[in-house]
Amino acid sequence: MNSAQRTQTATTAEPQLPLRYAPTIAVDDAAEAGPQRILVLGATSGIAEATCRLWAERGDHLFLVARNADKLNVVAADMRVRGAGYVDTAVVDLDDTTKHAELLAHAVNSLAGLDVAFVALGVLGDARESELNFAEANRILQTNFVSAVSLLTWLGNFCAQRHHGTLAVLSSVAGDRGRKSNYVYGSSKAGLSTFVDGLRNRIDREGVRVLTIKPGPVKTAMTEGMRSSDKFADVETVATSLVKAIGKRAGVVYVPGKWWIIMRVVTLIPEFIFKKLDL
Ligand SMILES: NC(=O)c1ccc[n+]([C@@H]2O[C@H](COP(=O)([O-])OP(=O)(O)OC[C@H]3O[C@@H](n4cnc5c(N)ncnc54)[C@H](OP(=O)(O)O)[C@@H]3O)[C@@H](O)[C@H]2O)c1
């Protein structure tokens, strides 16, 4: 199906998705057989954009969702230039969960199916403000946890019904243990990681892969200006690990891999010592 035909499919899509697309090939075979149909939620994220570049270069089909139209247009144009087989976009504030079902149905119809959904949206928020003011804590929890849960509930059921697909979710090492410096953000990611663990254990037997990605600090807009940010991982390193992990059967991946060891040590520190540390 060419781009023009797909665009036509998108414009005639029903708002609520009927069970229209049955799996035709398994994900492993699909990777070898041809382009993957990939939905990216939070496509203007630094990590997501670097990952999309790799997907575009191998000719995959992309449906990109973000809330900033200008930034999204730049990313979409770049993906077309890099060789993506198909690119469609939607501008949506994903904090509005009432829009999710219609958006996801439209995306799947536009892609004529779904092989991979990548949930990348997130906010760091203002840690100090979130300690003092519930409105800021609520904003962080809404984007990082509630909105992601809403998206993944729809996507998990969609993929389980078809016994097909991979859901890749950007959580964070910050969710592995509450620290005094960012426990509201950390708890939003802890909740997300636990939700994704449970979802994996529910739908793995249906043939759906659910991958939790836990990056350590990465050089993106989110961490710009932070102390020692020049030592953070590059988005390209994270993107390469992420694309590899999606091609394997891993459930939880730390990127870079050294963060698995670091977080094992961090979670073993007794609480009476941990509360004295400035972390
Ligand atoms: N950078 C790190 O050190 C790091 C480490 C661990 C985990 N992570 C996680 O990795 C993910 C990507 O982060 P990043 O580092 O790539 O940061 P980023 O460049 O700041 O990307 C975050 C993206 O989420 C989007 N977003 C936020 N709220 C949204 C909403 N309501 N609707 C639609 N899009 C929304 C942002 O859109 P706008 O541009 O419109 O704001 C932005 O594109 C996040 O979940 C983050 O928590 C990052």
The ligand as a Tripos MOL2 file, in Angstrom:
@<TRIPOS>MOLECULE
LIG
   48    52     1     0     0
SMALL
NO_CHARGES

@<TRIPOS>ATOM
      1 N1         16.5540   12.5480   29.8080 N.am      1 LIG1
      2 C1         16.7370   11.7160   30.8340 C.2       1 LIG1
      3 O1         17.7370   11.8240   31.5690 O.2       1 LIG1
      4 C2         15.7660   10.6050   31.1030 C.ar      1 LIG1
      5 C3         16.1520    9.6060   31.9780 C.ar      1 LIG1
      6 C4         15.2610    8.5760   32.2700 C.ar      1 LIG1
      7 C5         14.0090    8.5770   31.6900 C.ar      1 LIG1
      8 N2         13.6420    9.5710   30.8340 N.ar      1 LIG1
      9 C6         12.2990    9.5140   30.2640 C.3       1 LIG1
     10 O2         12.3910    9.4060   28.8670 O.3       1 LIG1
     11 C7         11.2400   10.0150   28.2720 C.3       1 LIG1
     12 C8         11.7040   10.9860   27.2110 C.3       1 LIG1
     13 O3         12.4290   12.0290   27.8460 O.3       1 LIG1
     14 P1         13.5370   12.9200   27.1190 P.3       1 LIG1
     15 O4         14.7450   12.8540   27.9420 O.co2     1 LIG1
     16 O5         13.6120   12.5560   25.7010 O.co2     1 LIG1
     17 O6         12.9550   14.3620   27.3920 O.3       1 LIG1
     18 P2         12.3140   15.4810   26.4590 P.3       1 LIG1
     19 O7         13.1820   15.6860   25.2930 O.co2     1 LIG1
     20 O8         12.0250   16.6050   27.3850 O.co2     1 LIG1
     21 O9         10.9610   14.7860   25.9680 O.3       1 LIG1
     22 C9          9.7860   14.7010   26.6750 C.3       1 LIG1
     23 C10         8.6930   14.7260   25.6490 C.3       1 LIG1
     24 O10         7.4310   14.4400   26.2390 O.3       1 LIG1
     25 C11         6.5020   15.3210   25.6180 C.3       1 LIG1
     26 N3          5.3280   15.5160   26.4340 N.ar      1 LIG1
     27 C12         5.2940   15.8730   27.7340 C.ar      1 LIG1
     28 N4          4.0310   15.9940   28.1190 N.ar      1 LIG1
     29 C13         3.2500   15.7260   27.0460 C.ar      1 LIG1
     30 C14         1.8540   15.6970   26.8250 C.ar      1 LIG1
     31 N5          0.9940   15.9850   27.7900 N.pl3     1 LIG1
     32 N6          1.4080   15.3880   25.5840 N.ar      1 LIG1
     33 C15         2.2700   15.1180   24.5910 C.ar      1 LIG1
     34 N7          3.6120   15.1070   24.7440 N.ar      1 LIG1
     35 C16         4.0810   15.4220   25.9610 C.ar      1 LIG1
     36 C17         7.2670   16.6080   25.4620 C.3       1 LIG1
     37 O11         6.6060   17.4560   24.5700 O.3       1 LIG1
     38 P3          6.8990   19.0550   24.5400 P.3       1 LIG1
     39 O12         8.1410   19.2010   23.7270 O.co2     1 LIG1
     40 O13         5.6840   19.6020   23.8830 O.co2     1 LIG1
     41 O14         7.0690   19.4800   25.9540 O.co2     1 LIG1
     42 C18         8.5930   16.0690   24.9580 C.3       1 LIG1
     43 O15         8.5590   15.8540   23.5800 O.3       1 LIG1
     44 C19        10.4470   10.6600   29.4090 C.3       1 LIG1
     45 O16         9.4080    9.7950   29.7940 O.3       1 LIG1
     46 C20        11.4720   10.7600   30.5280 C.3       1 LIG1
     47 O17        10.8550   10.7550   31.7920 O.3       1 LIG1
     48 C21        14.5060   10.5930   30.5210 C.ar      1 LIG1
@<TRIPOS>BOND
     1     1     2 1
     2     2     3 2
     3     2     4 1
     4     4     5 ar
     5     4    48 ar
     6     5     6 ar
     7     6     7 ar
     8     7     8 ar
     9     8     9 1
    10     8    48 ar
    11     9    10 1
    12     9    46 1
    13    10    11 1
    14    11    12 1
    15    11    44 1
    16    12    13 1
    17    13    14 1
    18    14    15 2
    19    14    16 1
    20    14    17 1
    21    17    18 1
    22    18    19 2
    23    18    20 1
    24    18    21 1
    25    21    22 1
    26    22    23 1
    27    23    24 1
    28    23    42 1
    29    24    25 1
    30    25    26 1
    31    25    36 1
    32    26    27 ar
    33    26    35 ar
    34    27    28 ar
    35    28    29 ar
    36    29    30 ar
    37    29    35 ar
    38    30    31 1
    39    30    32 ar
    40    32    33 ar
    41    33    34 ar
    42    34    35 ar
    43    36    37 1
    44    36    42 1
    45    37    38 1
    46    38    39 2
    47    38    40 1
    48    38    41 1
    49    42    43 1
    50    44    45 1
    51    44    46 1
    52    46    47 1
@<TRIPOS>SUBSTRUCTURE
     1 LIG1         1 GROUP 0 **** ****
